[in-house]
Every structure is written in structure tokens, then in C-alpha cells.
């Protein structure tokens, strides 16, 4: 189909609580800028609500998207208000970003008479993967690695298009010495110390224990380097993480709670480390960090290997390999002196290999290709006109 779309999507939270939520927010905003209409249904409200409405989106909620087979009638009843709203919206396509919400999507899409395009941001995480073969017109996977995982779970390969994530350069600008100084002032970090950053959920699966042990082995002199851990500490894993941190030299690390803004941490850093044990579907933080002009050391697993290839492959390390990560960190700690062009090369790598405009072009084309053409008619219900679309 050609022309502008009326796109329906859903998010569990209108906040930057994870990569999926950030992708939905940023891609929705980009689609609005191109003149498409976007309706976002949500489960938990947050700071993105006002920003999406200012961009021209229609935002409605709260709704429940989960389904429990032990409470079939209850959950199907909870889907009914959303189904009625979607039918009135006369959407062309339901752009589903969490496949575990497929039953909700099938109910509302069937009632509204629209196809589903399902974006696969993560590994299969529910028992009824076979249900995705019903009502879904096409799938979008964030990496070749993720595509293969879903093919192994029964989705036909010809039904899945790979579309790597991308970020808007203006959201993750290059940070030089001045930006680094400003960020460190805000965070209370000494301007002269070397900062190694981990940013994300602080869990064993994210490789945090590997990083802490590597840092312990490096044992830098006080004031030489600082390990910064920024993100939520999982309550069930807190004892193991706290025990590991207790083995570090006092003052050699800082622990920051979950933050809504990642940019100050990226700008404050000299190096970013992504030591995941679990295979990352893509590795969004890798391109975020590189876009700001920082080298990123990351695990050689999952979709990350599709980011760090060619000349950047040297920054990969074996998941769980403490000595490899320690050696990589030590080799890069003074990269501004030993490789002064590396920051610019990292930024250029993201711009060349993960251009945001091409990402949005491909997403737009897939939604147009698999969306349903509707006959002209008056839209019912409240709708804002996009300020960005004019």
C-alpha cells in the first residue's frame, strides 16, 4: 500500500525502562515526523506520554496486554475496551512489539479487521510461540541472530525480515572533553579519572560479575580509574553483586540507581563495557556508546557480533572470560593518547552501518506493504494532528 498509514502500537510502559520501550518511542516519533498517524496504547504511564502527544500521537490507556490461560474469561474481558477503541480508530496495521502479547493482539486485530506486523526484539519467552503463525502478516527481527532463534521455534524464514536497530544521532551526540567535564560535574565524578561504564540491568546474565572480577584483577591505583555501574540492581541477585563489590578497593567504583537519561553516563565515560553472558538480541547500548565517540568492549555473542565486525571486531571478548575483558580494558584505558582518532572512528561506524533514516525507511515500507488499505471514511474518537508532520 502507498501513502500515509494509521498505525496502532502498544507499549508496556511510557518510559525508558528498557530497549523495547525506547525503540517503540523513537520509531513512533520518527513515523509521526513522516506524516503517519500513530496511536499508542499503554499499560503503565510515564514521561513519554506528553512527548508522544506533543509529537502528534494519540495516546490511550491504561490497558492490560497479558494473558493467563488460567483466567481466560477475565483476560479476554479486559481486552474488550482496547478492541472497541482500535476498531473506531480505523487503523491500517497493528505494529506489535512484544510477541508475548500475541493473544491480545489477535483479539483486537481480528475485531478491528487489521493485520499484525510483529517486531521481534527479544528471544522467544513464552510457551505458545505457534500462536504467532495465526494473524501475523509479517515479522521484523532486530538481528540475523534473533531471526534464527525464531526460525528454530517454528516461524517460517521467509516471513521474517531483519532490520537492525538504529538511533537518531541528535539523541546520542558526540561528547568531547567539554561534554565529559559537564557530565562528570552533574554525576559528581572527578574530571581526571578514567571512567569505565556499565549501563543496564545489574544482573549475572548481563555479565556484571565477570566485569567486577576483571576490575578487581586490574587493581588500579586510587584516582587512576573508576568503574561506574548505572542501572537497576535486581533484588534477587543483589547479595551476589554486593558480595563481589565488597572485594573491590573502596573508592574504585560507583553504583548509580536506574536513570531515565543515559546520555550523561555515556558522556562521562571513557570506555563502555557490555559483558553479557546471555546472548543479546541486538545490543542497543553498543551503538549508543559508539555514537557518542567511545569504544565499546562487548561479549562475542548474539546480535552484538553484527555490530562489532570488521575493524571493530577487535573489541569483542569471550562471554565470561575475565582475563580477556581485563586485558581489553587495560589496553583501551588511555585510548585518547594512544589512538586519538578512535572516538571519531566509533561515531562514523554507527553512522555508516546503522543509519537511522534507512532504518525508518525500511520499517515504513514493511508497515505499508503488510498494512490493510481502508476505504476513506471519518475517523471517530479523539485525535491530535501531528505538529511535526504539518
BELDAHU-V15805 format. One record per helix or strand. SS is the DSSP state (H for helix, E for strand). FROM is the first residue (numbers start at 1). LEN is the number of residues. If there is no record, write none. Layout:
ss | from | len
SS | FROM | LEN
SS | FROM | LEN
This chain:
ss | from | len
E | 6 | 8
H | 19 | 15
E | 37 | 8
H | 48 | 8
E | 58 | 4
H | 69 | 21
E | 93 | 4
H | 99 | 14
E | 115 | 6
H | 129 | 5
E | 136 | 6
H | 144 | 9
H | 157 | 3
E | 160 | 3
H | 169 | 3
H | 177 | 11
E | 194 | 6
E | 202 | 1
H | 204 | 3
H | 208 | 11
E | 225 | 6
E | 233 | 1
H | 238 | 8
E | 253 | 4
H | 263 | 6
E | 271 | 4
H | 284 | 8
E | 295 | 5
H | 302 | 5
H | 310 | 6
E | 316 | 2
H | 322 | 11
H | 335 | 4
H | 342 | 12
H | 356 | 15
